[in-house]
Amino acid sequence: MNVQRRLLPNTPALAAFEAVARLGSFTAAARELDLTQGAVSRQINLLEEQFGR
């Protein structure tokens, strides 16, 4: 069961991904999520690393 848990991305990273996909912009996503553009970028990077893409 612990292996399955590691496969689930964290919620903030998913929220950042969804906002970027919907808005088409890291800057707009950051504004909506009340984060910096760099923080959104790091969240997306975490997802990329986790899924190897």
PQR file with spaces between the fields and no chain letter, atoms N, CA, C, O and H, PARSE charges and radii, in Angstrom:
ATOM       1  N    MET     1       0.823   -1.200    0.000 -0.4000 1.5000
ATOM       2  CA   MET     1       0.000    0.000    0.000 -0.0000 2.0000
ATOM       3  C    MET     1       0.861    1.255    0.000  0.5500 1.7000
ATOM       4  O    MET     1       0.479    2.260   -0.599 -0.5500 1.4000
ATOM       5  N    ASN     2       1.983    1.218    0.641 -0.4000 1.5000
ATOM       6  CA   ASN     2       2.869    2.371    0.674 -0.0000 2.0000
ATOM       7  C    ASN     2       3.351    2.753   -0.724  0.5500 1.7000
ATOM       8  O    ASN     2       3.547    3.936   -1.006 -0.5500 1.4000
ATOM       9  H    ASN     2       2.293    0.401    1.127  0.4000 1.0000
ATOM      10  N    VAL     3       3.545    1.772   -1.598 -0.4000 1.5000
ATOM      11  CA   VAL     3       3.975    2.047   -2.967 -0.0000 2.0000
ATOM      12  C    VAL     3       2.902    2.842   -3.700  0.5500 1.7000
ATOM      13  O    VAL     3       3.225    3.795   -4.409 -0.5500 1.4000
ATOM      14  H    VAL     3       3.385    0.812   -1.369  0.4000 1.0000
ATOM      15  N    GLN     4       1.642    2.475   -3.546 -0.4000 1.5000
ATOM      16  CA   GLN     4       0.555    3.197   -4.197 -0.0000 2.0000
ATOM      17  C    GLN     4       0.490    4.639   -3.720  0.5500 1.7000
ATOM      18  O    GLN     4       0.204    5.540   -4.510 -0.5500 1.4000
ATOM      19  H    GLN     4       1.380    1.701   -2.970  0.4000 1.0000
ATOM      20  N    ARG     5       0.745    4.863   -2.473 -0.4000 1.5000
ATOM      21  CA   ARG     5       0.673    6.196   -1.916 -0.0000 2.0000
ATOM      22  C    ARG     5       1.693    7.126   -2.568  0.5500 1.7000
ATOM      23  O    ARG     5       1.405    8.303   -2.787 -0.5500 1.4000
ATOM      24  H    ARG     5       0.977    4.131   -1.832  0.4000 1.0000
ATOM      25  N    ARG     6       2.867    6.615   -2.876 -0.4000 1.5000
ATOM      26  CA   ARG     6       3.893    7.431   -3.498 -0.0000 2.0000
ATOM      27  C    ARG     6       3.527    7.821   -4.925  0.5500 1.7000
ATOM      28  O    ARG     6       4.070    8.793   -5.451 -0.5500 1.4000
ATOM      29  H    ARG     6       3.101    5.659   -2.698  0.4000 1.0000
ATOM      30  N    LEU     7       2.638    7.100   -5.550 -0.4000 1.5000
ATOM      31  CA   LEU     7       2.259    7.391   -6.922 -0.0000 2.0000
ATOM      32  C    LEU     7       1.264    8.548   -7.028  0.5500 1.7000
ATOM      33  O    LEU     7       1.067    9.105   -8.108 -0.5500 1.4000
ATOM      34  H    LEU     7       2.197    6.311   -5.123  0.4000 1.0000
ATOM      35  N    LEU     8       0.654    8.899   -5.930 -0.4000 1.5000
ATOM      36  CA   LEU     8      -0.322    9.982   -5.947 -0.0000 2.0000
ATOM      37  C    LEU     8       0.383   11.333   -5.839  0.5500 1.7000
ATOM      38  O    LEU     8       1.148   11.553   -4.900 -0.5500 1.4000
ATOM      39  H    LEU     8       0.815    8.447   -5.053  0.4000 1.0000
ATOM      40  N    PRO     9       0.140   12.231   -6.775 -0.5600 1.5000
ATOM      41  CA   PRO     9       0.754   13.563   -6.693  0.2800 2.0000
ATOM      42  C    PRO     9       0.120   14.378   -5.569  0.5500 1.7000
ATOM      43  O    PRO     9      -1.010   14.109   -5.160 -0.5500 1.4000
ATOM      44  N    ASN    10       0.845   15.364   -5.077 -0.4000 1.5000
ATOM      45  CA   ASN    10       0.285   16.182   -4.003 -0.0000 2.0000
ATOM      46  C    ASN    10      -0.747   17.166   -4.563  0.5500 1.7000
ATOM      47  O    ASN    10      -0.706   17.540   -5.735 -0.5500 1.4000
ATOM      48  H    ASN    10       1.763   15.583   -5.409  0.4000 1.0000
ATOM      49  N    THR    11      -1.653   17.563   -3.707 -0.4000 1.5000
ATOM      50  CA   THR    11      -2.766   18.413   -4.118 -0.0000 2.0000
ATOM      51  C    THR    11      -2.326   19.780   -4.658  0.5500 1.7000
ATOM      52  O    THR    11      -2.855   20.214   -5.681 -0.5500 1.4000
ATOM      53  H    THR    11      -1.687   17.259   -2.755  0.4000 1.0000
ATOM      54  N    PRO    12      -1.382   20.474   -4.014 -0.5600 1.5000
ATOM      55  CA   PRO    12      -0.962   21.769   -4.574  0.2800 2.0000
ATOM      56  C    PRO    12      -0.370   21.647   -5.982  0.5500 1.7000
ATOM      57  O    PRO    12      -0.584   22.517   -6.826 -0.5500 1.4000
ATOM      58  N    ALA    13       0.367   20.575   -6.228 -0.4000 1.5000
ATOM      59  CA   ALA    13       0.933   20.381   -7.566 -0.0000 2.0000
ATOM      60  C    ALA    13      -0.170   20.149   -8.584  0.5500 1.7000
ATOM      61  O    ALA    13      -0.111   20.675   -9.695 -0.5500 1.4000
ATOM      62  H    ALA    13       0.541   19.869   -5.542  0.4000 1.0000
ATOM      63  N    LEU    14      -1.165   19.373   -8.215 -0.4000 1.5000
ATOM      64  CA   LEU    14      -2.297   19.148   -9.131 -0.0000 2.0000
ATOM      65  C    LEU    14      -3.076   20.438   -9.378  0.5500 1.7000
ATOM      66  O    LEU    14      -3.507   20.700  -10.501 -0.5500 1.4000
ATOM      67  H    LEU    14      -1.213   18.946   -7.312  0.4000 1.0000
ATOM      68  N    ALA    15      -3.255   21.233   -8.344 -0.4000 1.5000
ATOM      69  CA   ALA    15      -3.966   22.505   -8.501 -0.0000 2.0000
ATOM      70  C    ALA    15      -3.194   23.428   -9.442  0.5500 1.7000
ATOM      71  O    ALA    15      -3.785   24.099  -10.288 -0.5500 1.4000
ATOM      72  H    ALA    15      -2.905   21.021   -7.432  0.4000 1.0000
ATOM      73  N    ALA    16      -1.883   23.457   -9.289 -0.4000 1.5000
ATOM      74  CA   ALA    16      -1.062   24.294  -10.169 -0.0000 2.0000
ATOM      75  C    ALA    16      -1.157   23.801  -11.606  0.5500 1.7000
ATOM      76  O    ALA    16      -1.304   24.601  -12.529 -0.5500 1.4000
ATOM      77  H    ALA    16      -1.403   22.912   -8.601  0.4000 1.0000
ATOM      78  N    PHE    17      -1.074   22.497  -11.799 -0.4000 1.5000
ATOM      79  CA   PHE    17      -1.159   21.924  -13.142 -0.0000 2.0000
ATOM      80  C    PHE    17      -2.503   22.260  -13.784  0.5500 1.7000
ATOM      81  O    PHE    17      -2.558   22.667  -14.945 -0.5500 1.4000
ATOM      82  H    PHE    17      -0.955   21.846  -11.049  0.4000 1.0000
ATOM      83  N    GLU    18      -3.576   22.088  -13.030 -0.4000 1.5000
ATOM      84  CA   GLU    18      -4.916   22.359  -13.559 -0.0000 2.0000
ATOM      85  C    GLU    18      -5.060   23.824  -13.940  0.5500 1.7000
ATOM      86  O    GLU    18      -5.611   24.145  -14.993 -0.5500 1.4000
ATOM      87  H    GLU    18      -3.531   21.758  -12.087  0.4000 1.0000
ATOM      88  N    ALA    19      -4.565   24.714  -13.084 -0.4000 1.5000
ATOM      89  CA   ALA    19      -4.684   26.150  -13.358 -0.0000 2.0000
ATOM      90  C    ALA    19      -3.872   26.544  -14.593  0.5500 1.7000
ATOM      91  O    ALA    19      -4.348   27.317  -15.425 -0.5500 1.4000
ATOM      92  H    ALA    19      -4.118   24.454  -12.229  0.4000 1.0000
ATOM      93  N    VAL    20      -2.664   26.025  -14.715 -0.4000 1.5000
ATOM      94  CA   VAL    20      -1.837   26.329  -15.893 -0.0000 2.0000
ATOM      95  C    VAL    20      -2.513   25.799  -17.159  0.5500 1.7000
ATOM      96  O    VAL    20      -2.562   26.491  -18.176 -0.5500 1.4000
ATOM      97  H    VAL    20      -2.277   25.397  -14.039  0.4000 1.0000
ATOM      98  N    ALA    21      -3.029   24.581  -17.094 -0.4000 1.5000
ATOM      99  CA   ALA    21      -3.678   23.996  -18.269 -0.0000 2.0000
ATOM     100  C    ALA    21      -4.920   24.796  -18.669  0.5500 1.7000
ATOM     101  O    ALA    21      -5.153   25.036  -19.854 -0.5500 1.4000
ATOM     102  H    ALA    21      -2.989   24.019  -16.268  0.4000 1.0000
ATOM     103  N    ARG    22      -5.697   25.197  -17.698 -0.4000 1.5000
ATOM     104  CA   ARG    22      -6.942   25.919  -17.978 -0.0000 2.0000
ATOM     105  C    ARG    22      -6.678   27.346  -18.445  0.5500 1.7000
ATOM     106  O    ARG    22      -7.338   27.835  -19.362 -0.5500 1.4000
ATOM     107  H    ARG    22      -5.508   25.002  -16.735  0.4000 1.0000
ATOM     108  N    LEU    23      -5.722   28.006  -17.822 -0.4000 1.5000
ATOM     109  CA   LEU    23      -5.460   29.415  -18.128 -0.0000 2.0000
ATOM     110  C    LEU    23      -4.410   29.612  -19.214  0.5500 1.7000
ATOM     111  O    LEU    23      -4.327   30.682  -19.818 -0.5500 1.4000
ATOM     112  H    LEU    23      -5.186   27.609  -17.077  0.4000 1.0000
ATOM     113  N    GLY    24      -3.610   28.580  -19.461 -0.4000 1.5000
ATOM     114  CA   GLY    24      -2.599   28.655  -20.505 -0.0000 2.0000
ATOM     115  C    GLY    24      -1.405   29.521  -20.171  0.5500 1.7000
ATOM     116  O    GLY    24      -0.672   29.952  -21.061 -0.5500 1.4000
ATOM     117  H    GLY    24      -3.677   27.712  -18.970  0.4000 1.0000
ATOM     118  N    SER    25      -1.208   29.779  -18.879 -0.4000 1.5000
ATOM     119  CA   SER    25      -0.128   30.684  -18.480 -0.0000 2.0000
ATOM     120  C    SER    25       0.283   30.399  -17.041  0.5500 1.7000
ATOM     121  O    SER    25      -0.561   30.267  -16.155 -0.5500 1.4000
ATOM     122  H    SER    25      -1.804   29.429  -18.155  0.4000 1.0000
ATOM     123  N    PHE    26       1.592   30.306  -16.825 -0.4000 1.5000
ATOM     124  CA   PHE    26       2.097   30.142  -15.462 -0.0000 2.0000
ATOM     125  C    PHE    26       1.813   31.395  -14.643  0.5500 1.7000
ATOM     126  O    PHE    26       1.486   31.310  -13.459 -0.5500 1.4000
ATOM     127  H    PHE    26       2.278   30.414  -17.545  0.4000 1.0000
ATOM     128  N    THR    27       1.938   32.546  -15.270 -0.4000 1.5000
ATOM     129  CA   THR    27       1.713   33.812  -14.568 -0.0000 2.0000
ATOM     130  C    THR    27       0.257   33.956  -14.148  0.5500 1.7000
ATOM     131  O    THR    27      -0.025   34.348  -13.015 -0.5500 1.4000
ATOM     132  H    THR    27       2.203   32.615  -16.231  0.4000 1.0000
ATOM     133  N    ALA    28      -0.663   33.645  -15.042 -0.4000 1.5000
ATOM     134  CA   ALA    28      -2.091   33.731  -14.710 -0.0000 2.0000
ATOM     135  C    ALA    28      -2.460   32.715  -13.635  0.5500 1.7000
ATOM     136  O    ALA    28      -3.260   33.009  -12.747 -0.5500 1.4000
ATOM     137  H    ALA    28      -0.434   33.327  -15.962  0.4000 1.0000
ATOM     138  N    ALA    29      -1.881   31.527  -13.714 -0.4000 1.5000
ATOM     139  CA   ALA    29      -2.133   30.499  -12.702 -0.0000 2.0000
ATOM     140  C    ALA    29      -1.613   30.961  -11.344  0.5500 1.7000
ATOM     141  O    ALA    29      -2.280   30.786  -10.324 -0.5500 1.4000
ATOM     142  H    ALA    29      -1.231   31.288  -14.436  0.4000 1.0000
ATOM     143  N    ALA    30      -0.431   31.546  -11.337 -0.4000 1.5000
ATOM     144  CA   ALA    30       0.142   32.042  -10.089 -0.0000 2.0000
ATOM     145  C    ALA    30      -0.746   33.125   -9.475  0.5500 1.7000
ATOM     146  O    ALA    30      -0.983   33.137   -8.267 -0.5500 1.4000
ATOM     147  H    ALA    30       0.111   31.688  -12.165  0.4000 1.0000
ATOM     148  N    ARG    31      -1.225   34.019  -10.310 -0.4000 1.5000
ATOM     149  CA   ARG    31      -2.111   35.089   -9.827 -0.0000 2.0000
ATOM     150  C    ARG    31      -3.377   34.482   -9.220  0.5500 1.7000
ATOM     151  O    ARG    31      -3.808   34.897   -8.144 -0.5500 1.4000
ATOM     152  H    ARG    31      -1.032   34.010  -11.291  0.4000 1.0000
ATOM     153  N    GLU    32      -3.971   33.508   -9.898 -0.4000 1.5000
ATOM     154  CA   GLU    32      -5.195   32.878   -9.403 -0.0000 2.0000
ATOM     155  C    GLU    32      -4.966   32.123   -8.104  0.5500 1.7000
ATOM     156  O    GLU    32      -5.816   32.151   -7.214 -0.5500 1.4000
ATOM     157  H    GLU    32      -3.622   33.171  -10.772  0.4000 1.0000
ATOM     158  N    LEU    33      -3.828   31.449   -7.985 -0.4000 1.5000
ATOM     159  CA   LEU    33      -3.527   30.630   -6.811 -0.0000 2.0000
ATOM     160  C    LEU    33      -2.850   31.429   -5.691  0.5500 1.7000
ATOM     161  O    LEU    33      -2.538   30.885   -4.632 -0.5500 1.4000
ATOM     162  H    LEU    33      -3.137   31.427   -8.708  0.4000 1.0000
ATOM     163  N    ASP    34      -2.628   32.719   -5.934 -0.4000 1.5000
ATOM     164  CA   ASP    34      -1.953   33.595   -4.977 -0.0000 2.0000
ATOM     165  C    ASP    34      -0.558   33.060   -4.639  0.5500 1.7000
ATOM     166  O    ASP    34      -0.168   32.985   -3.474 -0.5500 1.4000
ATOM     167  H    ASP    34      -2.882   33.161   -6.794  0.4000 1.0000
ATOM     168  N    LEU    35       0.178   32.693   -5.687 -0.4000 1.5000
ATOM     169  CA   LEU    35       1.550   32.204   -5.583 -0.0000 2.0000
ATOM     170  C    LEU    35       2.427   33.018   -6.523  0.5500 1.7000
ATOM     171  O    LEU    35       1.930   33.803   -7.330 -0.5500 1.4000
ATOM     172  H    LEU    35      -0.139   32.754   -6.634  0.4000 1.0000
ATOM     173  N    THR    36       3.724   32.825   -6.412 -0.4000 1.5000
ATOM     174  CA   THR    36       4.613   33.422   -7.403 -0.0000 2.0000
ATOM     175  C    THR    36       4.664   32.504   -8.623  0.5500 1.7000
ATOM     176  O    THR    36       4.326   31.324   -8.542 -0.5500 1.4000
ATOM     177  H    THR    36       4.128   32.187   -5.757  0.4000 1.0000
ATOM     178  N    GLN    37       5.086   33.059   -9.737 -0.4000 1.5000
ATOM     179  CA   GLN    37       5.238   32.247  -10.949 -0.0000 2.0000
ATOM     180  C    GLN    37       6.266   31.155  -10.710  0.5500 1.7000
ATOM     181  O    GLN    37       6.109   30.040  -11.208 -0.5500 1.4000
ATOM     182  H    GLN    37       5.361   34.018   -9.802  0.4000 1.0000
ATOM     183  N    GLY    38       7.307   31.455   -9.962 -0.4000 1.5000
ATOM     184  CA   GLY    38       8.329   30.459   -9.651 -0.0000 2.0000
ATOM     185  C    GLY    38       7.788   29.302   -8.819  0.5500 1.7000
ATOM     186  O    GLY    38       8.187   28.154   -9.016 -0.5500 1.4000
ATOM     187  H    GLY    38       7.435   32.360   -9.558  0.4000 1.0000
ATOM     188  N    ALA    39       6.882   29.601   -7.891 -0.4000 1.5000
ATOM     189  CA   ALA    39       6.282   28.538   -7.076 -0.0000 2.0000
ATOM     190  C    ALA    39       5.430   27.610   -7.936  0.5500 1.7000
ATOM     191  O    ALA    39       5.450   26.393   -7.752 -0.5500 1.4000
ATOM     192  H    ALA    39       6.558   30.533   -7.731  0.4000 1.0000
ATOM     193  N    VAL    40       4.689   28.183   -8.868 -0.4000 1.5000
ATOM     194  CA   VAL    40       3.894   27.361   -9.788 -0.0000 2.0000
ATOM     195  C    VAL    40       4.824   26.499  -10.642  0.5500 1.7000
ATOM     196  O    VAL    40       4.565   25.314  -10.851 -0.5500 1.4000
ATOM     197  H    VAL    40       4.673   29.172   -9.017  0.4000 1.0000
ATOM     198  N    SER    41       5.878   27.087  -11.119 -0.4000 1.5000
ATOM     199  CA   SER    41       6.846   26.353  -11.925 -0.0000 2.0000
ATOM     200  C    SER    41       7.442   25.186  -11.149  0.5500 1.7000
ATOM     201  O    SER    41       7.600   24.095  -11.697 -0.5500 1.4000
ATOM     202  H    SER    41       6.089   28.049  -10.949  0.4000 1.0000
ATOM     203  N    ARG    42       7.772   25.402   -9.889 -0.4000 1.5000
ATOM     204  CA   ARG    42       8.319   24.327   -9.061 -0.0000 2.0000
ATOM     205  C    ARG    42       7.309   23.211   -8.853  0.5500 1.7000
ATOM     206  O    ARG    42       7.680   22.037   -8.842 -0.5500 1.4000
ATOM     207  H    ARG    42       7.644   26.289   -9.443  0.4000 1.0000
ATOM     208  N    GLN    43       6.035   23.559   -8.687 -0.4000 1.5000
ATOM     209  CA   GLN    43       5.000   22.532   -8.518 -0.0000 2.0000
ATOM     210  C    GLN    43       4.890   21.672   -9.776  0.5500 1.7000
ATOM     211  O    GLN    43       4.771   20.450   -9.690 -0.5500 1.4000
ATOM     212  H    GLN    43       5.734   24.512   -8.695  0.4000 1.0000
ATOM     213  N    ILE    44       4.930   22.308  -10.933 -0.4000 1.5000
ATOM     214  CA   ILE    44       4.874   21.570  -12.196 -0.0000 2.0000
ATOM     215  C    ILE    44       6.112   20.692  -12.333  0.5500 1.7000
ATOM     216  O    ILE    44       6.022   19.550  -12.783 -0.5500 1.4000
ATOM     217  H    ILE    44       5.027   23.301  -11.004  0.4000 1.0000
ATOM     218  N    ASN    45       7.252   21.219  -11.950 -0.4000 1.5000
ATOM     219  CA   ASN    45       8.496   20.448  -12.004 -0.0000 2.0000
ATOM     220  C    ASN    45       8.413   19.216  -11.112  0.5500 1.7000
ATOM     221  O    ASN    45       8.899   18.150  -11.490 -0.5500 1.4000
ATOM     222  H    ASN    45       7.325   22.147  -11.585  0.4000 1.0000
ATOM     223  N    LEU    46       7.809   19.344   -9.939 -0.4000 1.5000
ATOM     224  CA   LEU    46       7.636   18.187   -9.057 -0.0000 2.0000
ATOM     225  C    LEU    46       6.817   17.089   -9.742  0.5500 1.7000
ATOM     226  O    LEU    46       7.145   15.906   -9.649 -0.5500 1.4000
ATOM     227  H    LEU    46       7.414   20.211   -9.632  0.4000 1.0000
ATOM     228  N    LEU    47       5.756   17.495  -10.425 -0.4000 1.5000
ATOM     229  CA   LEU    47       4.936   16.515  -11.148 -0.0000 2.0000
ATOM     230  C    LEU    47       5.737   15.853  -12.268  0.5500 1.7000
ATOM     231  O    LEU    47       5.657   14.640  -12.458 -0.5500 1.4000
ATOM     232  H    LEU    47       5.489   18.456  -10.501  0.4000 1.0000
ATOM     233  N    GLU    48       6.503   16.646  -13.002 -0.4000 1.5000
ATOM     234  CA   GLU    48       7.320   16.105  -14.085 -0.0000 2.0000
ATOM     235  C    GLU    48       8.322   15.086  -13.553  0.5500 1.7000
ATOM     236  O    GLU    48       8.516   14.029  -14.154 -0.5500 1.4000
ATOM     237  H    GLU    48       6.568   17.632  -12.847  0.4000 1.0000
ATOM     238  N    GLU    49       8.952   15.402  -12.436 -0.4000 1.5000
ATOM     239  CA   GLU    49       9.909   14.474  -11.845 -0.0000 2.0000
ATOM     240  C    GLU    49       9.230   13.200  -11.346  0.5500 1.7000
ATOM     241  O    GLU    49       9.742   12.097  -11.537 -0.5500 1.4000
ATOM     242  H    GLU    49       8.795   16.261  -11.948  0.4000 1.0000
ATOM     243  N    GLN    50       8.084   13.363  -10.714 -0.4000 1.5000
ATOM     244  CA   GLN    50       7.378   12.213  -10.176 -0.0000 2.0000
ATOM     245  C    GLN    50       6.944   11.246  -11.275  0.5500 1.7000
ATOM     246  O    GLN    50       7.008   10.029  -11.105 -0.5500 1.4000
ATOM     247  H    GLN    50       7.668   14.259  -10.560  0.4000 1.0000
ATOM     248  N    PHE    51       6.502   11.798  -12.400 -0.4000 1.5000
ATOM     249  CA   PHE    51       6.026   10.953  -13.479 -0.0000 2.0000
ATOM     250  C    PHE    51       7.055   10.688  -14.557  0.5500 1.7000
ATOM     251  O    PHE    51       6.777    9.993  -15.534 -0.5500 1.4000
ATOM     252  H    PHE    51       6.449   12.787  -12.539  0.4000 1.0000
ATOM     253  N    GLY    52       8.251   11.245  -14.379 -0.4000 1.5000
ATOM     254  CA   GLY    52       9.334   10.984  -15.320 -0.0000 2.0000
ATOM     255  C    GLY    52       9.101   11.556  -16.711  0.5500 1.7000
ATOM     256  O    GLY    52       9.530   10.974  -17.706 -0.5500 1.4000
ATOM     257  H    GLY    52       8.477   11.809  -13.585  0.4000 1.0000
ATOM     258  N    ARG    53       8.435   12.671  -16.778 -0.4000 1.5000
ATOM     259  CA   ARG    53       8.128   13.319  -18.065 -0.0000 2.0000
ATOM     260  C    ARG    53       8.682   14.709  -18.091  0.5500 1.7000
ATOM     261  O    ARG    53       8.529   15.416  -19.087 -0.5500 1.4000
ATOM     262  H    ARG    53       8.086   13.144  -15.969  0.4000 1.0000
